[in-house]
Amino acid sequence: MNEQTFSLQSFSSTESLLNLKIAGNIARNANQLTITYALLGDVEEVRIVAPSDTPTRKHELWEDTCFEFFLGVKDSEQYWEFNLSPAGHWNVYRFDGYRQGMQEETAFTTLPFSIHSHSDGLALALNVDLDKIVSAEQALEVAITTVIKNKDGEVSYWALTHQGAEADFHLRDSFVIEL
């Protein structure tokens, strides 16, 4: 099993940042991927959509607070973007190359994950079988990201690393975890 912890950084130190920390861990055992996020700090200042009784696949989840990660096959331009809303909604997109050929990934019909709110934070955990999109022998490069929208509507972009002049989660130079 390959397991790594992570801590995300905000794109710009000039943004009016809340006192937040986003950390977690990611693991791959054969083709089972597990990722957990912990959002800690002034969470009451973050706009978090209320949990849905019927979570579904939805588009443009990144317009609100959204936990995301990107999986790329090593030595290939192809990659996937996973979006997880605190409301329980989700989506997975497949790309042929950098922001090219975006399509909803139909290999996934559900993406069940758990969300737990507590007084000083929010925890999100996903366990997903990747057999439908990659083989267990393929090395993966991973970017872990989060979009945070505060109650005033300001958005901040969090990632393991920011390689561009602007926040851009799709840059392969940002896929810095290897599983």
C-alpha positions as CSV (number, residue, x, y, z in Angstrom):
1,M,0.0,0.0,0.0
2,N,1.2,3.5,-0.8
3,E,-0.1,6.1,1.6
4,Q,0.8,9.8,2.0
5,T,-0.4,12.7,4.1
6,F,-0.9,16.2,2.6
7,S,-1.5,19.8,3.6
8,L,-2.9,22.3,1.0
9,Q,-1.7,25.8,0.5
10,S,-3.8,28.8,-0.6
11,F,-2.9,30.2,-4.0
12,S,-2.2,33.7,-2.9
13,S,-1.1,35.1,0.4
14,T,-2.8,38.4,-0.6
15,E,-6.3,36.9,-0.5
16,S,-8.3,37.7,2.5
17,L,-7.8,34.3,3.9
18,L,-9.8,32.8,6.7
19,N,-8.0,31.0,9.5
20,L,-8.2,27.6,7.8
21,K,-6.2,24.5,7.4
22,I,-6.9,21.8,4.8
23,A,-5.0,18.5,5.3
24,G,-5.6,14.8,4.9
25,N,-4.2,11.6,3.5
26,I,-4.4,9.6,0.3
27,A,-3.7,5.9,-0.2
28,R,-3.7,3.3,-2.9
29,N,-3.9,-0.4,-2.3
30,A,-3.9,-2.2,-5.6
31,N,-6.6,-0.2,-7.4
32,Q,-8.5,0.9,-4.3
33,L,-8.0,4.6,-3.7
34,T,-8.9,6.2,-0.4
35,I,-8.7,10.0,0.2
36,T,-9.7,11.9,3.3
37,Y,-9.8,15.7,3.8
38,A,-10.0,17.6,7.0
39,L,-11.1,21.3,6.9
40,L,-10.2,22.9,10.2
41,G,-10.3,26.4,11.6
42,D,-12.9,29.2,11.1
43,V,-15.3,26.8,9.3
44,E,-18.3,28.9,10.3
45,E,-17.0,31.5,7.8
46,V,-17.0,29.1,4.9
47,R,-20.1,28.7,2.7
48,I,-20.9,25.1,2.9
49,V,-24.0,23.8,1.0
50,A,-26.4,21.9,3.3
51,P,-26.2,18.1,3.0
52,S,-28.6,16.7,0.4
53,D,-31.0,13.8,1.1
54,T,-30.4,12.6,-2.5
55,P,-26.8,13.3,-3.5
56,T,-26.4,13.2,-7.3
57,R,-24.0,13.8,-10.1
58,K,-23.9,17.5,-10.7
59,H,-21.9,19.9,-12.9
60,E,-19.9,23.0,-11.8
61,L,-19.6,22.0,-8.2
62,W,-16.4,24.1,-8.1
63,E,-18.5,27.2,-8.1
64,D,-19.0,26.6,-4.3
65,T,-16.9,25.0,-1.7
66,C,-15.7,21.8,-3.3
67,F,-13.0,19.2,-2.5
68,E,-11.2,17.9,-5.6
69,F,-8.4,15.7,-6.8
70,F,-6.9,14.9,-10.2
71,L,-5.5,11.6,-11.3
72,G,-3.2,11.3,-14.2
73,V,-1.6,8.2,-15.7
74,K,2.2,8.6,-15.5
75,D,3.7,9.3,-19.0
76,S,0.3,10.0,-20.4
77,E,-1.5,13.3,-21.0
78,Q,-4.9,11.7,-20.0
79,Y,-6.3,12.6,-16.5
80,W,-9.5,12.7,-14.5
81,E,-10.9,15.4,-12.2
82,F,-13.0,14.3,-9.2
83,N,-15.3,16.8,-7.6
84,L,-16.9,16.2,-4.1
85,S,-19.3,18.7,-2.6
86,P,-20.0,18.9,1.1
87,A,-23.6,18.5,0.1
88,G,-22.9,15.0,-1.1
89,H,-23.1,15.8,-4.8
90,W,-20.2,14.6,-7.0
91,N,-18.8,14.4,-10.6
92,V,-15.9,12.9,-12.4
93,Y,-14.5,14.3,-15.7
94,R,-12.0,12.7,-18.1
95,F,-9.6,14.8,-20.1
96,D,-7.4,13.8,-23.1
97,G,-4.8,16.4,-22.3
98,Y,-4.4,19.8,-20.6
99,R,-8.0,21.1,-20.4
100,Q,-8.7,19.2,-23.7
101,G,-11.6,16.8,-24.5
102,M,-13.4,17.2,-21.2
103,Q,-16.1,14.6,-20.9
104,E,-18.2,13.3,-18.0
105,E,-16.6,10.0,-17.0
106,T,-19.5,7.5,-17.4
107,A,-17.5,4.6,-15.8
108,F,-18.8,6.0,-12.5
109,T,-22.5,6.0,-11.9
110,T,-22.2,6.7,-8.1
111,L,-19.4,8.1,-6.0
112,P,-20.4,7.5,-2.4
113,F,-18.4,9.4,0.2
114,S,-18.9,10.4,3.8
115,I,-19.1,13.9,5.2
116,H,-18.9,14.7,9.0
117,S,-19.3,18.1,10.5
118,H,-18.0,18.9,13.9
119,S,-17.5,22.0,16.0
120,D,-14.1,22.9,14.6
121,G,-14.3,21.5,11.1
122,L,-15.5,19.2,8.4
123,A,-14.2,15.8,7.4
124,L,-14.7,14.1,4.0
125,A,-13.7,10.6,3.1
126,L,-13.9,8.7,-0.2
127,N,-13.0,5.1,-1.0
128,V,-13.2,4.3,-4.7
129,D,-12.3,1.4,-7.0
130,L,-10.3,2.7,-10.0
131,D,-10.6,-0.6,-12.0
132,K,-13.1,1.0,-14.4
133,I,-10.5,3.7,-15.5
134,V,-7.0,2.4,-14.9
135,S,-5.2,-0.8,-14.2
136,A,-3.6,-1.5,-10.8
137,E,-0.2,-1.7,-12.5
138,Q,-0.4,1.9,-13.9
139,A,1.5,4.5,-11.9
140,L,-0.7,7.5,-11.0
141,E,0.3,11.2,-10.5
142,V,-2.1,13.0,-8.2
143,A,-3.0,16.7,-7.5
144,I,-5.1,17.4,-4.5
145,T,-7.1,20.6,-4.4
146,T,-10.0,22.5,-2.8
147,V,-12.1,25.5,-3.7
148,I,-13.3,27.4,-0.6
149,K,-16.1,30.0,-0.9
150,N,-16.5,32.2,2.1
151,K,-19.8,33.6,3.3
152,D,-19.0,36.9,1.6
153,G,-18.7,35.1,-1.7
154,E,-14.9,35.3,-2.0
155,V,-13.2,32.3,-3.4
156,S,-9.8,30.9,-2.5
157,Y,-8.0,28.1,-4.3
158,W,-6.0,25.5,-2.3
159,A,-3.6,22.9,-3.7
160,L,-0.5,20.9,-2.8
161,T,1.5,23.3,-5.0
162,H,0.7,26.1,-7.4
163,Q,2.8,26.1,-10.5
164,G,1.2,28.8,-12.6
165,A,0.9,32.5,-12.6
166,E,-2.8,32.0,-11.8
167,A,-4.6,29.3,-9.9
168,D,-4.8,26.3,-12.3
169,F,-5.5,22.9,-10.9
170,H,-5.1,21.3,-14.3
171,L,-1.3,21.9,-14.7
172,R,0.4,18.5,-14.7
173,D,3.4,20.1,-12.9
174,S,1.0,20.2,-9.9
175,F,0.4,16.4,-9.9
176,V,3.1,15.9,-7.4
177,I,2.0,12.8,-5.5
178,E,2.8,9.4,-7.1
179,L,0.7,6.4,-6.3
